[in-house]
Amino acid sequence: MSLTDSNAVDVARSASLASRQLATLSNEARNEALTLLHSALDKNRAIILAANKKDVELATQAAEDGTLNHSVLKRLDLSRPGKYDDMLEGILSVRDLEDPVGKITLRTLLDEGLTLERVSCPIGVLLIIFEARPEVIANIAALAIKSGNAAILKGGKESTGSFAAIANVVSDAIAGSQVPVSSIQLVKTRDAVSSLLAQDSFIDLVIPRGSNELVRHVKENTKIPVLGHADGLCSAYIHSDAKVQTAVKVIVDSKTDYPAACNALETLLVHESVLESILPEVASALLAKGVSLRCDQQSLEVLKKVVPADKASQISSATDTDYETEFLDLVLAIKTVSSAETAITHINTFHSGHTDIILTESSQEANRFMNGIDSAGVYWNASSRFADGMRYGFGTEVGISTNKIHSRGPVGLEGLTIYKYLIRGDGHVAADYHDGAGDGSTFTRSWNSKPSLT
Amino acid sequence: MSLTDSNAVDVARSASLASRQLATLSNEARNEALTLLHSALDKNRAIILAANKKDVELATQAAEDGTLNHSVLKRLDLSRPGKYDDMLEGILSVRDLEDPVGKITLRTLLDEGLTLERVSCPIGVLLIIFEARPEVIANIAALAIKSGNAAILKGGKESTGSFAAIANVVSDAIAGSQVPVSSIQLVKTRDAVSSLLAQDSFIDLVIPRGSNELVRHVKENTKIPVLGHADGLCSAYIHSDAKVQTAVKVIVDSKTDYPAACNALETLLVHESVLESILPEVASALLAKGVSLRCDQQSLEVLKKVVPADKASQISSATDTDYETEFLDLVLAIKTVSSAETAITHINTFHSGHTDIILTESSQEANRFMNGIDSAGVYWNASSRFADGMRYGFGTEVGISTNKIHSRGPVGLEGLTIYKYLIRGDGHVAADYHDGAGDGSTFTRSWNSKPSLT
């Protein structure tokens, strides 16, 4: 299913219609489509890998010419050991998760014979915009079908061949199931993004999967709600009573376990009273791991005294922008603060609302910090690297959201659902319950609403 | 606190800072502020009513000159019997609701000594834009404080005097509590709306309270998420096996109980097999209540035969736009459909996602309809007029949302909260749980995540 720029409306409208049919399918019917998808991708492995090989060859050439980043190459290559099998396995894992649709989260007996239920249901139509990784197609198709949502997928230009090959297999596989074919549409045309982002009457949620620049571009160019995060500027605060060994372990892991991840540490705040006791230990462990430290004046003076000459080049003065920078590299900004209060204010001002850490032995200080920090994740004596849907036990991850509404933090299948209210009555009418003033604000007949499930 | 257009940034920034402090207050501290607010508004009744009287006088003049709608007058007048007391009572009702903040909705033991909690918390900063009703100020201030959110309020020009008087009382009352004064800011400048709508880095949610035009204007002019509904185009479908008396009762109530409400019925779909049995009974009851019926050809032909001459003028041919119109008046569009399927497709195409009804004696048909309709509320044999936060048992109503994410349908205090994930550990690091491949997707150490609460 390719499209020209002008028929984004048709794609979005047909996805919207398909979504209504998809929403009525049973979990079994949705699971069956995933089983078919899995076997089709397994059977067509050779064709897909051949198409992917061509993409990789073109991209290798572009990387050699300097027109493409080398990291894209790695993400593009489906033939790396285990990658294709992981993709296949992922479809079955999603299939075997609990059905996120049809969960009753509130049931109230409003009156005799009149019941209110709040039931989880699919959101409708998702638009997923991603960059190089071709396995995202299988992953997103699985998540969408499992959660009863239609999905429009738009990939990056480097994966055009892989994308087309996978698209054909996905369409054929779904055609054999009860899931409407238009439920998963793969958009190949390059310029379609802006047209699709304009379809806010048909598309309910956009999920960009890729660089910060992609996420920012999407957020700035659509009225459709966007699920995701542009930045992951995680901070840690070492309180005056922190344990040295806990601080060292947690900060080294947060910074160095996977520096390019959104949940890696970028800013370290240190209480002034532990500048000479805890900071040198933490710094020494970080320097040993190759981390460069950008320090404010106070911390710089302390570290200059204790850091050995062969590591001195890894220490420098911080600029203001360092505290607003997601380095995604072995670099850490360090700042001295005079109180937990100052740390909280600094973090709430400069952070991205992703994940922040306090290191302290006091549960009172920890709770104050956890209440005061406005982030999706606030951790006490634990690494920021735990901010991950799999680690949270969600079974899958749609992405990590720094939004303040709907879903926040690692998002599982639940984030792809909303709810509807169902009322079942026997000819019940509102006129029986109010005084006739017309605004419905008062009830004359007794009203027994009793929430029973939440 | 007035502002010029240029310092919307200051208002929004100070609200954002205040919101962080407000988020850390206990339920008792927030409740105390509501008690103070209640008594201050009670004590200053005479001053506020005097200011309101002047607004009403100016508005009366404008209404006589034809520059203001008469309905605005009624909404503006705080001296109508019971109105001021209802406003005061509303503050105490909100105060006495269950605390929506700090609810633990998920708790997982990730590993020994490592716990994950999902805890409800305030969203942050709300921007409320409303039209004439001055009592909205007290209502919104109460909802915001109770839910721990800062609120910026912008009222309509007709209520300028009342607004200023109430604003002073609110500020003074809050100053005596632990709630930061900048938590509730009342913006008087007329042209501030567009500047405020641009503060998406500080404001987290906009709630427009007023006409459809206001809601549409807000939605089209901001990148901040908007909670609300522009239209309430509710539909009912009479299936072939519906009970006549149930259909008559539910449809008459849905249409006539309060025609100007967003949950009033606007479109009636009738299965062709009951055009001559059920429709005439329903039509006769509606006509007796003064409702005009705009009918498609099939239903018009049937009704022409049975409707008495003195009611003939209430029946006319429908145009296509009648099925997309929220009449908010004693007018109903009627259309014949050949199946439940057609009814579902019609509703999903033309409705606003507010509340829709099926009349049937078959639970199978009802369930199919309830699954297939993409609306905030889907009712079986019950009036659409039940779509209301008080009737749902929420104790209060922030508004009714037709959004597909975050909150849908009548929104209570819960809709003004989001959640954060808290992890408490003892120096736990991610490196202990994966194979070092760097992407964190696999774990070598056993991972005991067990969701225990949801």
Contacts between the chains, C-beta under 8 A, distances in Angstrom:
chain1	res1	chain2	res2	distance
A	19	B	374	7.8
A	20	B	344	7.4
A	20	B	345	7.8
A	20	B	348	5.3
A	20	B	372	6.2
A	20	B	374	6.1
A	23	B	371	6.5
A	23	B	372	7.1
A	23	B	374	7.1
A	24	B	368	7.0
A	24	B	371	4.5
A	24	B	372	5.2
A	86	B	441	7.8
A	108	B	392	7.1
A	108	B	393	5.3
A	110	B	386	7.5
A	110	B	391	7.0
A	110	B	392	7.9
A	110	B	393	7.3
A	114	B	382	6.4
A	114	B	386	8.0
A	116	B	392	6.0
A	116	B	393	7.5
A	123	B	404	5.1
A	123	B	405	6.5
A	124	B	374	6.4
A	124	B	404	5.7
A	204	B	404	4.3
A	204	B	405	7.1
A	205	B	404	7.3
A	205	B	405	6.3
A	219	B	223	7.7
A	220	B	223	7.9
A	223	B	219	7.7
A	223	B	220	7.9
A	223	B	223	7.9
A	225	B	225	6.6
A	225	B	404	8.0
A	225	B	405	5.2
A	243	B	427	7.5
A	245	B	427	6.9
A	246	B	426	7.1
A	246	B	427	3.9
A	249	B	427	4.7
A	249	B	429	5.4
A	250	B	425	7.9
A	250	B	427	5.9
A	250	B	428	7.8
A	250	B	429	6.3
A	252	B	429	7.8
A	253	B	429	3.4
A	253	B	430	5.7
A	253	B	431	5.2
A	254	B	429	7.9
A	257	B	429	7.2
A	257	B	430	5.0
A	257	B	431	5.2
A	257	B	438	7.8
A	257	B	440	7.6
A	258	B	438	4.9
A	258	B	439	6.9
A	258	B	440	6.2
A	261	B	440	7.1
A	344	B	20	7.4
A	345	B	20	7.8
A	348	B	20	5.4
A	366	B	424	7.3
A	368	B	24	7.0
A	370	B	420	7.9
A	370	B	422	5.4
A	371	B	23	6.4
A	371	B	24	4.5
A	372	B	20	6.2
A	372	B	23	7.1
A	372	B	24	5.2
A	374	B	19	7.8
A	374	B	20	6.1
A	374	B	23	7.0
A	374	B	124	6.4
A	375	B	420	6.5
A	376	B	420	6.1
A	376	B	421	6.4
A	377	B	420	6.8
A	377	B	421	4.7
A	377	B	422	7.6
A	377	B	423	6.8
A	378	B	420	6.0
A	378	B	421	7.7
A	378	B	422	5.6
A	378	B	423	7.9
A	379	B	422	7.4
A	379	B	423	4.3
A	379	B	424	7.7
A	379	B	425	6.9
A	380	B	422	7.5
A	380	B	423	7.0
A	380	B	424	4.7
A	380	B	425	6.8
A	381	B	424	7.2
A	381	B	425	4.9
A	381	B	426	5.7
A	381	B	427	5.6
A	381	B	428	7.4
A	382	B	114	6.5
A	382	B	423	4.8
A	382	B	424	7.1
A	382	B	425	3.1
A	382	B	427	7.6
A	382	B	428	4.6
A	382	B	429	7.8
A	383	B	425	7.9
A	383	B	428	6.5
A	383	B	429	4.5
A	383	B	430	5.0
A	383	B	431	8.0
A	385	B	429	7.2
A	385	B	430	3.4
A	385	B	431	7.9
A	385	B	440	6.7
A	386	B	110	7.5
A	386	B	114	7.9
A	386	B	423	5.8
A	386	B	425	8.0
A	386	B	428	7.3
A	386	B	430	6.0
A	387	B	421	7.7
A	388	B	440	5.9
A	390	B	440	7.7
A	390	B	441	6.9
A	391	B	110	7.0
A	391	B	430	7.6
A	391	B	433	7.5
A	391	B	440	7.5
A	391	B	447	7.4
A	391	B	449	7.4
A	392	B	108	7.1
A	392	B	110	7.9
A	392	B	116	6.0
A	392	B	421	7.0
A	392	B	449	7.2
A	393	B	108	5.3
A	393	B	110	7.3
A	393	B	116	7.5
A	393	B	449	3.3
A	393	B	450	7.3
A	393	B	451	5.7
A	404	B	123	5.1
A	404	B	124	5.7
A	404	B	204	4.3
A	404	B	205	7.3
A	404	B	225	8.0
A	404	B	418	5.6
A	405	B	123	6.5
A	405	B	204	7.1
A	405	B	205	6.3
A	405	B	225	5.2
A	405	B	405	7.0
A	405	B	406	4.2
A	405	B	407	8.0
A	405	B	418	6.1
A	406	B	405	4.2
A	406	B	406	4.2
A	406	B	418	7.9
A	408	B	418	5.5
A	408	B	419	6.2
A	408	B	420	6.8
A	408	B	421	7.8
A	409	B	420	7.3
A	409	B	421	4.7
A	410	B	421	7.6
A	418	B	404	5.6
A	418	B	405	6.1
A	418	B	406	7.9
A	418	B	408	5.5
A	419	B	408	6.2
A	420	B	370	7.9
A	420	B	375	6.5
A	420	B	376	6.2
A	420	B	377	6.8
A	420	B	378	6.0
A	420	B	408	6.8
A	420	B	409	7.3
A	421	B	376	6.4
A	421	B	377	4.7
A	421	B	378	7.7
A	421	B	387	7.7
A	421	B	392	7.0
A	421	B	408	7.8
A	421	B	409	4.7
A	421	B	410	7.7
A	422	B	370	5.4
A	422	B	377	7.6
A	422	B	378	5.6
A	422	B	379	7.3
A	422	B	380	7.5
A	423	B	377	6.8
A	423	B	378	7.9
A	423	B	379	4.3
A	423	B	380	7.0
A	423	B	382	4.8
A	423	B	386	5.8
A	424	B	366	7.4
A	424	B	379	7.7
A	424	B	380	4.8
A	424	B	381	7.2
A	424	B	382	7.1
A	425	B	250	7.9
A	425	B	379	6.9
A	425	B	380	6.8
A	425	B	381	4.9
A	425	B	382	3.1
A	425	B	383	7.9
A	426	B	246	7.1
A	426	B	381	5.7
A	426	B	382	8.0
A	427	B	243	7.5
A	427	B	245	6.8
A	427	B	246	3.9
A	427	B	249	4.8
A	427	B	250	5.9
A	427	B	381	5.7
A	427	B	382	7.6
A	428	B	250	7.7
A	428	B	381	7.4
A	428	B	382	4.6
A	428	B	383	6.5
A	428	B	386	7.4
A	429	B	249	5.5
A	429	B	250	6.3
A	429	B	252	7.8
A	429	B	253	3.5
A	429	B	254	7.9
A	429	B	257	7.2
A	429	B	382	7.8
A	429	B	383	4.5
A	429	B	385	7.2
A	430	B	253	5.7
A	430	B	257	5.0
A	430	B	383	5.0
A	430	B	385	3.4
A	430	B	386	6.0
A	430	B	391	7.6
A	431	B	253	5.2
A	431	B	257	5.2
A	431	B	385	7.9
A	433	B	391	7.5
A	438	B	257	7.8
A	438	B	258	4.9
A	439	B	258	6.8
A	439	B	261	8.0
A	440	B	257	7.6
A	440	B	258	6.2
A	440	B	261	7.1
A	440	B	385	6.6
A	440	B	388	5.8
A	440	B	390	7.7
A	440	B	391	7.5
A	441	B	86	7.8
A	441	B	390	6.8
A	447	B	391	7.4
A	449	B	391	7.4
A	449	B	392	7.1
A	449	B	393	3.3
A	450	B	393	7.3
A	451	B	393	5.7
